[in-house]
Amino acid sequence: MKILDRYLLKTYLITFISVFVILFFIFILQTVWLFISELAGKDLDLMMVIKFLLFASPKLIPMVLPLTVLLSSIMTFGDLAENYEFAAMKSAGVSFQRTLRPLGVFILLLSLCSFFFANNVIPYAEYKFINFRKNIAQVKPALAIAEGQFSDIGSINIKVDKKSGDKGEFLTGVTIHKKSSLGEGAKTVIRSKKGHLISSEDSDLLQLVLMDGYYYEDITPKNYKDREKMPFAKAFFKKYNINIDLSKLNAKEGEDDEITNTHSMLKISDLKYTVDSLTTDYNKEVISVADNLYQRLGVTNYYQVDSINPKKPKTPELTSFLNNKDKFRVLDVASSDALSSKQNLEMNELNFRAKKKDINSHWYSIYEKFIVAYACIFMFFIGAPLGAIIRKGGLGLPIVFAMLIFISFHFLNTFGKKFSQESGITPFLGACLSSIILTPLAIYLTKVAINDNGGVNFDFITEPFRKISNFFLKFNKQQ
């Protein structure tokens, strides 16, 4: 390796590592903020918090790595251009594309490593993360219950005055409000002096044993006039057992889809196998629903059964021998059957959309693993020539350009993912949308930097910031 190659690689790596650590720390703080309700006020020990963050951190790499490559490339090549090192290299006969060679090899190796990481490490970490959140209550069931305040767990609200024991399993002063399944509020109240939480790592149920308490329940009479009397039942118990579903302890609103899906926890080989199975089941269910509908409507003599695309039906002969009364009765029955079939089709349509979305999500996950690797390449070929063109290093202007490009990249990825999941576009096109749009920009900027023709002018971006800076400098001098 030549001295120039070592110098460029060393300069780039120092910036790359520094930027990666800073960005990774920022995204970790964002993760802590997203799951603050699961970490704060639950007496978690340091080891469990470290495990939580350790399992959550690998899935941040697909966002951190492309931004790191982009920002470090702009900063490194911006510093080289600002300090006239590129001018010195060109005077010595070293072209711009020659300076890209050692860093290009590094980026290529980094892309291969990111693909391996996305295909092997991230699925395993995601599997451990989801199961860790699910089993955290099995290890320490009292984590879901805070002292002195009501905690919402599934169909009950529970408050305890004090917790004791190694795992906080012994409760004192327990108050429980049971929610009504009819949406009429809490009509059942249970109070007990003591309680005991019993759980097992092999079970999905948490048993709450209450001792020495009272059970109150408002009774709703069948007769509407008697409801004004507000009768209720009261009972004393020595021991009362309540079973709680552990899957609801750590569930957050709006996260059911993320918790239940599996595409984020599978490798490419497993994803392909799962997609084949899901597609086969989907086609079989479509045929089954179609056959059932044909038989239900009684049109099997006119339609081709056992086919997703049936033949066009023949027009049946009208029953002209019926009188008007019978005809109205036949029409009424036919209308009722048609309405019932319409409602059945609407329910099946929702079911098919959910299954199709699941299939698209699996396909998207396959392509996404390749896009993570390719993103590092085109981000480098955007950042490196952009830094050489703007001739600015440091943390000022490069951050502005990096954030604008990365926000566009992230928006296109999010849009492509959501649109492809809803079958608006193919999963392949949805995963490649950001690459398709930003790759021509990388080619254009690289061509401009190689030709060094100054054909790119960013004054329309930098001028507002320059004016604001001059205004504050002038204002400070007047003070």
N, C-alpha and C positions, 0 to 999 in steps of 0.2 A: 504494500500500500504506500502510495506516495505521500509526501509531507502535506501537500495541498489537500488530499483526500482526508487525511487524519485531522487536519485543522478544521475542515468543514464539518466532518462528522462529530468532532468533539464540541464545536460551537453549537451545533444543532441539538445534540443530546443533552447538553446542560440546560438549554432553554426548554426542550421537550419535557424533561423530567420535572423541572420546576413548575411548568404550566400544568402538567398532568396532576401533580400533587395538589395544587391549589384548586383546580376544577373538581377533582375527585372529592376533596374536602367539602366544597360547596354543595355538590350533589348529595353527599352523605347527610349534610345538615338538612337538605330538602326532604330526604327520606325520613329523618327523625321527626321533622315537622308533620309529615303526612301520617305517621303512625304514633303521634305523641299521645293519643288517647289510650294506646295499648302499652305505653311505657311509663307514663307519669302516674304517680300516686298508687302504684300497685306493689310496692316493696320488692321490686325486682333486684336481684343481686347483680354485681358487676359482670359476672361470667355469662349470665343469661342475656344481658344487654349486648355484650360483645358478640355472642353467637347470633343474636338477632341482626346486628349490623353486618356481620360477616356473611350471613346467608343472603342479605338484601343487596350487598354491594356489587356482586358480579353482573347483575342485570343493568347496572349503570354504565358499564363499559361501552356498549354500542352508542351511547350519547356522548360520553366523555372523550373517547378516543378520536373520532373524527374532528371534534372541536379542538382537541389538543394539537393534532397534526396541522390543522388550518392556522391556528393562532401562532404556534411555534414557527411555522414556515414563514408567515408574514413578518414576525419579529426578527428572525434570523437573517433573512435576505434583505429586510429593510435596514437592519444595522450594517450589513456588508455594503449596501448601496450608499447609505448615508455617510459612512466613513471612507468612501471612495476606494474600497477594497476591490470592488468589481472593476473599477477603472484601471486599477493596477494589474488585475488579472488579465484584462483585455489587452493592455499594452504589452504584456508578456506573452500574448498569443493564446490565452486560455479563454475559450468561448463560454457563453452562458450555459449551453447544453452540456458542456464538459463539467461545469460545477454541479449540475444536477445528477451526474452519474453515481457518485458514492451514496448520496442521500436517496436516490431512486432505488438502489439495491436495498438500503435499510428499510424504506417504506414497503417494498415488495415483501421482505421477510416479515415485517410487522403485520402486513395484510394476511399472510398465511397463518401467523400466530393468532390473529384476531378471529379468523375463520375457525380454527381449531378450538379457540376459547368459546366462541358462540355455539359451536356444535356439541361440545362436551362439558365444559365447566358450567356455563349458564343454565342449561337444563337441569343438571344435578343440583346446583345451588337453588334454583327455583323450586325444585321438588322438596328440598330440605327446608326452605323458607316457609312454604305453605304448610307443611306438616309441623314445623316448629310452632307456628302461630296456632295451629289446630290443637296441638298437644300441650301447649303451655299451661292450660287450665287443668290438664290431667296431672301434671307434675306438681303444680301449686294451685289447687282449685279456688282458694280464697282470693286469688289475684283479681277475680272478676267482681269482688264485693268490696266496696270501700267503707270504712267506718264513718258513721254519723251522717250518711247521705244515701238516698235511694239509688240503687243500681238496676238498670233495665236488663233483664235476662230472659229472652224469649217471651213467654206469656205471663211473667211475674215481675213485679217490682219489689226489691228486697232492701231492707236497711238493718244494720246491726249496730249496737252501741259499742261493742268491743270485740276484737279478735285475739285469740291466744293460741299457743301451740307452735311447734316448729314450722309448720306450713300455714298457720293461721286457720286451722280447720275447726277449732272450737269457738263457737259464737255465743255471745251474751246479749240479751235484749233484742230479739229478732222480731221484725214487723214485715209482713208480706201482704202485698195487694195483688190479687189475681185478676188478670184482664178478662173481660167478657168476650166470648167468641162472636157475639152479635154486635159488637161495637158500642155497647151501652156503658162503657167505663168499667171501673173496678167494683164489682158487687160482692166480692169475697175478701175478707180481711182475716189474717191469721197472726196472732201474737203469741210468743212463747218466751219463757225465761232463758232457755238455753237451746243451743243447736249444735249439730255435729255434721261436718262435710265429709263424705266418704267417696273416694274415687279410685279408679284403677286405670293404669296406662293401657290396658287391653280392652277397656270399655269406652263407649261413646256417651255413657250416661253418668251423671253426677248425682249422688244420692244425698239429700238433705234430710237429716233426722232431727225433728223438733221435739222438745220435751217440756212438759208442764206449761200448757198454753190453752188459749181459747180460739175457737173457730166461729167467725161471724159471717153470715151470708144474707143478703137482701133477697127476698122472694118476690117474684113478679107474678101476681095472680092472673089466671086466664080471663077473668071478668074485668073489663076495663074500669068499671066503677069502684071495684075493690082495691085498685092500685093506690088510691089516695090514702089508704090506711097504712101503707109502707110496712108490711109485716117483714120480720127477719127471723132467722134461726140462729141459735147460739148453742155451742157445745164445748165441753171441757175435755181435754185429752191429756193423757200421760205421755203418749208417744205418737208422733204423726210423721209419715214418710212422704217426701216429694222428690220425684225424679226430674232432673234438668238435662236438657239436650246440650252437650258440650259444644256442638258445632255452632251454637248461637252465642257462645260467650265472647268470641273474638271477632265475630262478623261485624263488618261496618256497612253502613247504608251505601248502596250503589256499587258494592264490590262482589256481589254474588257471582257475576259472570266471570270475574277474574279468579275467584277462588275455585270455581267448579271446573273450569276448562283445563285441558291437559296439553294443549299444543305448545305451551311455553316450557314444558318439562320433558320434551322428547328430542332425540337426535333425528337427523335426516332420514336414516334408515327406518326408524320407528314411525316417523311422520308419514312416510310413503306407505307403509303397511297399514297405518290407521286410516289414511285417506282412502285407500282401496276398500277397506271394510266399510267405512262410512258411506262411500259412494254406492257400493253394492246394496247396502241396507236401504239407502234412500230410493234407489230405483225400484227395489222390491216393494217398498211401501207405497210408492206412487202407483204401481200396477195394482196392488191390493186395494187401494182406495178407489181406483177407477173401476175395477171389477165389482166391488161392493156397491158402488153408485149405480152401475148399469143394472145389476140385479135388483136393487132397491126400487128403481124406477120402472122395472119391468120391461126394459127395452133390449133385452139380450137377443131378441130375434132380429133386431135391426142394427145392432152394433157388433163390431168384432171384439170379443172378450179377450182378456189376457194380452192387452196391448196398450202402450202408452199413447200411441197415435191411432185411434180407431178409425175404421172406414166410415164414410158418410152414410147416415141412416137412410133407409127407405121411408117414403111417406105412407103411413098407415091409412087405411080406408076409414072414413068417418062412420060412426054408428047412427045412420039416419033413421033406424027403426025405433029409436027411443022417443018417448014423449017429452014435452018441455020440462016437466017436473023432474024426471029422471036425468035429463041432460044437465039441469042446474045442480043436481046432486053429484053427478060425475065431475062437473067443473069445480065444485066446492072441494071435493076430495083431491082432485088433481092440483088445485091451488095450494091446499094444505101440504101435500107431498112436496110440491116445488119449493115452498117456503122452508120446510124442514131440510130439504136437500141443500138449499142455498146456505142455511146456517151451518150445516155440516161441512160444506165446502169451505166456508170462511174459517172455521176452526182448523181444518186440515191445512189451509193455506198458511196460517200462522205457524203451525207445526213444521211445515216444509221450509218456510223461511228461516226458522231457527236452525234446522238441520243443515240447510244450505250455507248459512252463516258459519256454522261450525266447520264445515268442509272447506270453505274459503279461508278461514282462519288458519287451518292446518297447512293449506297450500302457501299462504302468505308467510308462515313461519319458515317454510323450506327456503323460499327465495330470499327472505330477510337475512339469513345467515351468510349468503353470498354477497348481499348488498353491503353488509357491515364491513367486509373485507375490501370491496371495491371502493367504498366511501373514503377509506384512508388514502387510496391512490389519487382519486380526482380532487380530494381536498388539498393534497400536497401540490398538485399541478395548478390549483387555483391560488394557494397561499404563497408559494415560492415566487412565481412571476409577479404576483400582485405586490409583494414586498419589494422586489427589484424595481417596479414601476413607480410606486409612491415614494420610495427612498426615505422611509421613516421607520425607525425601530422603536424599541421601548414599549410602554404600556398605554400610549395615547391613541393615536390614529389607528394603529393595527387592531386594537380591540373593537373600534367602531366598525371597521370593515368585516372583521371576523364574526361579530355578533349579527350583523345584517345578513351575511351569507348563511350562517348557521341557523338563524331563525327561519330563513327561507327553506333551508334543507329540512328542518324539523317539521315545519308546516306542511311541506309537500309529502313527507313520510306519513304524518298523521292523517292528512286528507286521503292519500292513496290507500292507507290501511282501512279506514272507515268506509270509503267508497267501494273498495273491493270486497269487503265483508258483506255489504248489502247487495252484491252482484251488479253494481253499477259499471264496473270495469273488471277485467280479469285480475286475479291475484298477482300474476306476473307483472302486469302493467302497473298495478298499484304499488308493488314493491320497488319497481324500477323507475317510478315517476320522477323522483328527485335526481336520480342518476341521468335520466334522459334529458332533463332540463339543464342541469349544472355541468354536464360533461362538455357541451359546446362552449360554455364559458371558460372552462379549464383549457380547452384547445386554443381558443382565441387569445387568452392572456399569455399563454406560453409562447404562441407565435409572435405576439407583440414584443415580449421580453427578449426573445431570441433576435428579432430584427432590430430592436432598440431604436424604433422610429418615433417614439414619443406620441403615438397615435391615440393614447388614452388620457383623457383629462378628467380628474376627479375634483376640480375646483367647485363644482356645484354641490359637492358634499362637504368639502373642507371649509369653504368660504363662510357659511353660517357660524361654524365653531370658531373661526378666526375672528369674526366680527364680535362675537360674544366675549371672547378672551380680551380683545383690545378694549372693549367697553369697560370691563371690570378693572383692567389695568389703569385706564384713564381715570376712572372713578376713585381708585385707591390713591392715585397721585394727587387728586384734588383735595382729598381728605388730609 
